[in-house]
Amino acid sequence: MTTLENNKDWREPESEVPRHVGIIMDGNGRWAAARGLKRYEGHRKGIESVRSAVQYACDTGIAYLTLFSFSSENWSRPPQEVSDLMQLLKIFIRRDLAKLHKEGVKIRVIGAREGVADDILKLLDDAQTLTEQNTRLVLTLAFNYGSRDEITRAAVRLARKVESGELQASDITSKLLEDHLDTAGIPNPDLLIRTSGELRLSNFLLWQCAYSELVFLDTYWPDFTSEIFDQALSEYQNRERRFGGLKARSTG
C-alpha cells in the first residue's frame, strides 16, 4: 500500500498532470466512528473534501475529475443513512452549483436512473443543463453507479441494435462498446485514487481503469486535503506508464 501522507520525499506537481483523475471517496463512516460521531457527520465533513478536490483540480489543470459519490450497492445501507446521503447531495448541488458554474465546471452524472427519486433526478438534470457549455473542468458524479451494471446496459443497447438490424454482430468492437458506456466521450482515467486504506476498485470504472495508475491512501476521505492530492499526483508522476508495452508513451 502507498501511505503517502507519511512520505516525506514527495514533490509538488510540476508536469505530466493527469488529464483525468477518478476518486473512490471512502472512509467517511470510519472517520466519524474514530471521533465518536454519527456517520452523518463523516459524510457531511466529506462534502468539504469534495469542494477541496474540485478546487484543486481546477487550479492544477486536471481536465476531468470523476467522483464515486453513491454506488448501486449503497442502497443496502440503513434507510436513515441513505436518506442522509440524499440530503447531503441536495445540499451540495444547491449550495455549490452557482459557484461551480461560475468557475467553469461542467457537471456530468453517470449511473442508472432507475430507483432514484424524481426530485433528485431533476436536481441532477438541471445541474447538467446549466453547466453544459462549461469547459474548465468536467466533474463527473458517479451516482447510483456500478461498473458491471454500466457494462451490462451498454451490451443490452448494442444487442437491441443488432436485433433491429441497425448493427451486425460483427460490427461490435471494444471501441463501439466503450462508446455505449455511461462515460462515452470522457477519456479513461490516468490516475485512480482510493482513500481509507481499502485495496479494491469496488465496481468502479472497471472497463475504464484497465491501464490507470492506482494510488491507495490510508487517509479517510474527510481528511483528504490539497496537500494529500499533491502527494498522490507526485506518486503518479514518478511512475512509468507502459500500457502493456515495453516503453512508456504520452497519455495526452
C-alpha beads as a LAMMPS data file, in Angstrom:
LAMMPS data file: protein, C-alpha beads

252 atoms
251 bonds

1 atom types
1 bond types

-500.0 500.0 xlo xhi
-500.0 500.0 ylo yhi
-500.0 500.0 zlo zhi

Masses

1 110.0

Atoms # bond

1 1 1 0.000 0.000 0.000
2 1 1 1.108 3.551 -0.668
3 1 1 0.983 5.592 2.512
4 1 1 1.673 8.986 1.019
5 1 1 0.765 11.147 3.969
6 1 1 3.779 9.718 5.830
7 1 1 6.143 10.054 2.867
8 1 1 8.487 13.000 3.349
9 1 1 10.152 12.607 -0.054
10 1 1 7.413 13.952 -2.270
11 1 1 7.465 16.860 -4.675
12 1 1 4.964 19.422 -5.867
13 1 1 3.319 18.521 -9.180
14 1 1 5.341 20.207 -11.924
15 1 1 4.456 18.421 -15.143
16 1 1 2.543 15.471 -16.503
17 1 1 -0.624 16.474 -14.716
18 1 1 -3.092 13.634 -15.348
19 1 1 -5.842 14.581 -17.716
20 1 1 -8.423 12.527 -15.837
21 1 1 -8.465 11.579 -12.156
22 1 1 -11.040 9.267 -10.597
23 1 1 -11.540 9.087 -6.836
24 1 1 -13.236 6.459 -4.691
25 1 1 -14.158 8.605 -1.695
26 1 1 -14.072 6.106 1.150
27 1 1 -13.869 6.250 4.932
28 1 1 -16.496 8.786 5.999
29 1 1 -18.114 6.402 8.468
30 1 1 -14.846 5.252 9.982
31 1 1 -13.664 8.847 10.283
32 1 1 -16.800 9.627 12.301
33 1 1 -16.570 6.470 14.423
34 1 1 -12.969 7.261 15.359
35 1 1 -14.223 10.550 16.774
36 1 1 -17.309 9.201 18.496
37 1 1 -19.586 10.907 15.991
38 1 1 -22.567 9.694 13.990
39 1 1 -21.877 8.516 10.438
40 1 1 -23.792 11.516 9.122
41 1 1 -21.073 13.805 10.461
42 1 1 -18.476 11.887 8.473
43 1 1 -20.487 12.249 5.281
44 1 1 -21.051 15.943 5.996
45 1 1 -17.332 16.512 6.543
46 1 1 -16.666 14.568 3.363
47 1 1 -18.528 17.232 1.370
48 1 1 -15.817 19.708 2.393
49 1 1 -13.222 17.366 0.888
50 1 1 -15.247 17.249 -2.333
51 1 1 -15.119 21.035 -2.541
52 1 1 -11.386 20.992 -1.904
53 1 1 -10.739 18.316 -4.535
54 1 1 -12.775 20.149 -7.175
55 1 1 -10.967 23.407 -6.497
56 1 1 -7.626 21.628 -6.610
57 1 1 -8.468 20.059 -9.963
58 1 1 -9.415 23.455 -11.370
59 1 1 -6.255 25.105 -10.072
60 1 1 -3.927 22.308 -11.206
61 1 1 -5.232 21.896 -14.741
62 1 1 -6.855 18.488 -14.376
63 1 1 -9.477 18.388 -17.121
64 1 1 -11.693 15.573 -15.811
65 1 1 -12.488 14.600 -12.227
66 1 1 -14.786 11.648 -11.561
67 1 1 -16.062 11.046 -8.039
68 1 1 -17.721 7.846 -6.831
69 1 1 -20.491 9.554 -4.895
70 1 1 -23.084 6.775 -4.457
71 1 1 -22.837 3.193 -5.673
72 1 1 -25.699 0.992 -6.771
73 1 1 -24.821 -1.224 -3.794
74 1 1 -25.177 1.643 -1.304
75 1 1 -28.976 1.229 -1.301
76 1 1 -28.418 -1.736 1.050
77 1 1 -27.212 0.607 3.806
78 1 1 -29.601 1.533 6.641
79 1 1 -32.516 3.655 5.338
80 1 1 -31.577 6.598 7.541
81 1 1 -28.041 6.682 6.171
82 1 1 -29.311 6.511 2.591
83 1 1 -31.701 9.363 3.361
84 1 1 -28.834 11.375 4.875
85 1 1 -26.711 10.826 1.776
86 1 1 -29.545 12.001 -0.473
87 1 1 -29.996 15.125 1.626
88 1 1 -26.287 15.887 1.514
89 1 1 -26.296 15.525 -2.266
90 1 1 -29.137 18.036 -2.443
91 1 1 -27.285 20.417 -0.159
92 1 1 -24.088 20.156 -2.193
93 1 1 -25.838 20.829 -5.519
94 1 1 -27.995 23.668 -4.195
95 1 1 -25.217 25.430 -2.309
96 1 1 -22.347 24.854 -4.718
97 1 1 -23.919 24.833 -8.166
98 1 1 -23.690 28.593 -8.725
99 1 1 -20.024 28.651 -7.720
100 1 1 -19.195 25.610 -9.832
101 1 1 -20.909 27.210 -12.811
102 1 1 -19.023 30.470 -12.264
103 1 1 -15.733 28.551 -12.068
104 1 1 -16.424 26.936 -15.451
105 1 1 -17.138 23.440 -14.122
106 1 1 -19.269 21.169 -16.275
107 1 1 -21.251 18.625 -14.275
108 1 1 -21.927 15.217 -15.731
109 1 1 -23.745 12.362 -13.985
110 1 1 -23.245 8.668 -14.751
111 1 1 -25.150 5.692 -13.386
112 1 1 -28.596 4.147 -13.567
113 1 1 -31.674 6.350 -13.187
114 1 1 -33.983 3.561 -12.066
115 1 1 -34.901 3.751 -8.401
116 1 1 -33.748 7.333 -7.935
117 1 1 -36.331 9.796 -6.607
118 1 1 -37.731 12.265 -9.128
119 1 1 -36.584 15.313 -7.164
120 1 1 -33.000 14.018 -7.125
121 1 1 -33.101 13.288 -10.858
122 1 1 -34.428 16.772 -11.596
123 1 1 -31.723 18.369 -9.466
124 1 1 -29.008 16.438 -11.284
125 1 1 -30.538 17.081 -14.707
126 1 1 -30.816 20.817 -14.015
127 1 1 -27.180 20.954 -12.882
128 1 1 -26.051 19.241 -16.084
129 1 1 -28.153 21.537 -18.262
130 1 1 -26.936 24.718 -16.554
131 1 1 -23.256 23.805 -16.842
132 1 1 -23.358 22.061 -20.210
133 1 1 -21.236 24.649 -22.047
134 1 1 -18.521 24.953 -19.366
135 1 1 -15.036 23.786 -20.298
136 1 1 -12.619 24.354 -17.390
137 1 1 -13.277 21.030 -15.670
138 1 1 -15.660 18.137 -16.305
139 1 1 -16.845 16.983 -12.886
140 1 1 -18.481 13.580 -13.260
141 1 1 -20.579 12.301 -10.371
142 1 1 -20.936 8.529 -10.391
143 1 1 -24.348 8.298 -8.732
144 1 1 -26.339 5.073 -8.360
145 1 1 -23.430 3.688 -10.311
146 1 1 -21.961 0.204 -10.636
147 1 1 -19.496 -0.684 -13.365
148 1 1 -20.879 -4.156 -14.052
149 1 1 -24.355 -2.662 -14.427
150 1 1 -22.958 0.002 -16.756
151 1 1 -21.272 -2.592 -18.978
152 1 1 -24.410 -4.740 -18.974
153 1 1 -26.572 -1.793 -20.009
154 1 1 -24.143 -0.987 -22.821
155 1 1 -24.252 -4.602 -24.012
156 1 1 -28.058 -4.572 -23.972
157 1 1 -28.138 -1.384 -26.056
158 1 1 -25.847 -2.988 -28.619
159 1 1 -27.899 -6.190 -28.632
160 1 1 -31.056 -4.210 -29.351
161 1 1 -29.336 -2.518 -32.287
162 1 1 -28.381 -5.948 -33.644
163 1 1 -31.971 -7.164 -33.185
164 1 1 -33.311 -4.150 -35.081
165 1 1 -30.849 -4.617 -37.921
166 1 1 -29.060 -1.360 -37.218
167 1 1 -25.872 -3.323 -36.485
168 1 1 -24.395 -6.679 -37.340
169 1 1 -22.822 -8.674 -34.517
170 1 1 -19.527 -8.497 -36.412
171 1 1 -19.660 -4.689 -36.201
172 1 1 -19.222 -4.754 -32.443
173 1 1 -15.741 -3.825 -31.271
174 1 1 -14.325 -2.794 -27.915
175 1 1 -14.377 0.818 -29.148
176 1 1 -18.057 0.570 -30.062
177 1 1 -18.901 -0.927 -26.678
178 1 1 -16.914 1.851 -24.998
179 1 1 -18.956 4.396 -26.953
180 1 1 -22.106 2.944 -25.352
181 1 1 -20.850 3.209 -21.768
182 1 1 -22.051 5.975 -19.474
183 1 1 -18.623 7.588 -19.821
184 1 1 -18.728 7.897 -23.614
185 1 1 -16.784 10.963 -24.665
186 1 1 -14.718 11.059 -21.460
187 1 1 -11.087 9.859 -21.634
188 1 1 -10.185 6.914 -19.438
189 1 1 -8.698 7.864 -16.056
190 1 1 -4.942 8.301 -15.953
191 1 1 -5.000 8.083 -12.166
192 1 1 -7.408 6.418 -9.765
193 1 1 -7.195 7.330 -6.078
194 1 1 -8.910 5.448 -3.255
195 1 1 -8.914 6.683 0.305
196 1 1 -9.367 4.826 3.634
197 1 1 -6.808 2.040 3.168
198 1 1 -9.024 -0.349 1.214
199 1 1 -7.270 -2.059 -1.714
200 1 1 -10.012 -2.719 -4.238
201 1 1 -11.966 -0.988 -7.024
202 1 1 -15.423 -1.777 -5.603
203 1 1 -17.110 -1.996 -9.010
204 1 1 -15.941 1.479 -10.064
205 1 1 -14.931 2.175 -13.690
206 1 1 -13.723 -1.389 -14.237
207 1 1 -13.571 -1.044 -18.018
208 1 1 -12.141 2.465 -17.980
209 1 1 -9.384 1.772 -15.443
210 1 1 -7.741 -1.066 -17.381
211 1 1 -4.489 0.922 -17.606
212 1 1 -4.994 3.574 -14.938
213 1 1 -2.348 4.150 -12.303
214 1 1 -3.772 3.205 -8.891
215 1 1 -2.900 5.046 -5.682
216 1 1 -4.331 3.758 -2.402
217 1 1 -4.232 6.041 0.621
218 1 1 -4.642 5.282 4.313
219 1 1 -6.286 8.702 4.735
220 1 1 -10.032 8.751 5.365
221 1 1 -11.897 10.874 2.831
222 1 1 -12.853 13.679 5.271
223 1 1 -9.110 14.227 5.855
224 1 1 -8.292 14.397 2.142
225 1 1 -6.648 17.779 1.533
226 1 1 -4.964 19.543 -1.354
227 1 1 -1.612 18.547 0.160
228 1 1 -2.560 14.863 0.021
229 1 1 -3.851 15.345 -3.527
230 1 1 -0.425 16.842 -4.322
231 1 1 1.268 13.754 -2.972
232 1 1 -0.970 11.410 -4.971
233 1 1 -0.073 13.328 -8.130
234 1 1 3.590 13.131 -7.210
235 1 1 3.277 9.350 -6.911
236 1 1 1.620 9.264 -10.337
237 1 1 4.314 11.445 -11.907
238 1 1 7.067 9.164 -10.646
239 1 1 5.632 6.112 -12.388
240 1 1 6.326 4.902 -15.932
241 1 1 3.180 4.124 -17.860
242 1 1 3.588 1.316 -20.398
243 1 1 0.046 0.338 -21.427
244 1 1 1.108 -3.291 -21.822
245 1 1 4.164 -2.424 -23.903
246 1 1 7.863 -2.108 -23.184
247 1 1 8.187 1.655 -23.487
248 1 1 6.234 4.467 -21.863
249 1 1 4.290 6.755 -24.123
250 1 1 2.446 10.029 -23.672
251 1 1 -1.156 9.959 -22.435
252 1 1 -2.061 13.330 -23.866

Bonds

1 1 1 2
2 1 2 3
3 1 3 4
4 1 4 5
5 1 5 6
6 1 6 7
7 1 7 8
8 1 8 9
9 1 9 10
10 1 10 11
11 1 11 12
12 1 12 13
13 1 13 14
14 1 14 15
15 1 15 16
16 1 16 17
17 1 17 18
18 1 18 19
19 1 19 20
20 1 20 21
21 1 21 22
22 1 22 23
23 1 23 24
24 1 24 25
25 1 25 26
26 1 26 27
27 1 27 28
28 1 28 29
29 1 29 30
30 1 30 31
31 1 31 32
32 1 32 33
33 1 33 34
34 1 34 35
35 1 35 36
36 1 36 37
37 1 37 38
38 1 38 39
39 1 39 40
40 1 40 41
41 1 41 42
42 1 42 43
43 1 43 44
44 1 44 45
45 1 45 46
46 1 46 47
47 1 47 48
48 1 48 49
49 1 49 50
50 1 50 51
51 1 51 52
52 1 52 53
53 1 53 54
54 1 54 55
55 1 55 56
56 1 56 57
57 1 57 58
58 1 58 59
59 1 59 60
60 1 60 61
61 1 61 62
62 1 62 63
63 1 63 64
64 1 64 65
65 1 65 66
66 1 66 67
67 1 67 68
68 1 68 69
69 1 69 70
70 1 70 71
71 1 71 72
72 1 72 73
73 1 73 74
74 1 74 75
75 1 75 76
76 1 76 77
77 1 77 78
78 1 78 79
79 1 79 80
80 1 80 81
81 1 81 82
82 1 82 83
83 1 83 84
84 1 84 85
85 1 85 86
86 1 86 87
87 1 87 88
88 1 88 89
89 1 89 90
90 1 90 91
91 1 91 92
92 1 92 93
93 1 93 94
94 1 94 95
95 1 95 96
96 1 96 97
97 1 97 98
98 1 98 99
99 1 99 100
100 1 100 101
101 1 101 102
102 1 102 103
103 1 103 104
104 1 104 105
105 1 105 106
106 1 106 107
107 1 107 108
108 1 108 109
109 1 109 110
110 1 110 111
111 1 111 112
112 1 112 113
113 1 113 114
114 1 114 115
115 1 115 116
116 1 116 117
117 1 117 118
118 1 118 119
119 1 119 120
120 1 120 121
121 1 121 122
122 1 122 123
123 1 123 124
124 1 124 125
125 1 125 126
126 1 126 127
127 1 127 128
128 1 128 129
129 1 129 130
130 1 130 131
131 1 131 132
132 1 132 133
133 1 133 134
134 1 134 135
135 1 135 136
136 1 136 137
137 1 137 138
138 1 138 139
139 1 139 140
140 1 140 141
141 1 141 142
142 1 142 143
143 1 143 144
144 1 144 145
145 1 145 146
146 1 146 147
147 1 147 148
148 1 148 149
149 1 149 150
150 1 150 151
151 1 151 152
152 1 152 153
153 1 153 154
154 1 154 155
155 1 155 156
156 1 156 157
157 1 157 158
158 1 158 159
159 1 159 160
160 1 160 161
161 1 161 162
162 1 162 163
163 1 163 164
164 1 164 165
165 1 165 166
166 1 166 167
167 1 167 168
168 1 168 169
169 1 169 170
170 1 170 171
171 1 171 172
172 1 172 173
173 1 173 174
174 1 174 175
175 1 175 176
176 1 176 177
177 1 177 178
178 1 178 179
179 1 179 180
180 1 180 181
181 1 181 182
182 1 182 183
183 1 183 184
184 1 184 185
185 1 185 186
186 1 186 187
187 1 187 188
188 1 188 189
189 1 189 190
190 1 190 191
191 1 191 192
192 1 192 193
193 1 193 194
194 1 194 195
195 1 195 196
196 1 196 197
197 1 197 198
198 1 198 199
199 1 199 200
200 1 200 201
201 1 201 202
202 1 202 203
203 1 203 204
204 1 204 205
205 1 205 206
206 1 206 207
207 1 207 208
208 1 208 209
209 1 209 210
210 1 210 211
211 1 211 212
212 1 212 213
213 1 213 214
214 1 214 215
215 1 215 216
216 1 216 217
217 1 217 218
218 1 218 219
219 1 219 220
220 1 220 221
221 1 221 222
222 1 222 223
223 1 223 224
224 1 224 225
225 1 225 226
226 1 226 227
227 1 227 228
228 1 228 229
229 1 229 230
230 1 230 231
231 1 231 232
232 1 232 233
233 1 233 234
234 1 234 235
235 1 235 236
236 1 236 237
237 1 237 238
238 1 238 239
239 1 239 240
240 1 240 241
241 1 241 242
242 1 242 243
243 1 243 244
244 1 244 245
245 1 245 246
246 1 246 247
247 1 247 248
248 1 248 249
249 1 249 250
250 1 250 251
251 1 251 252
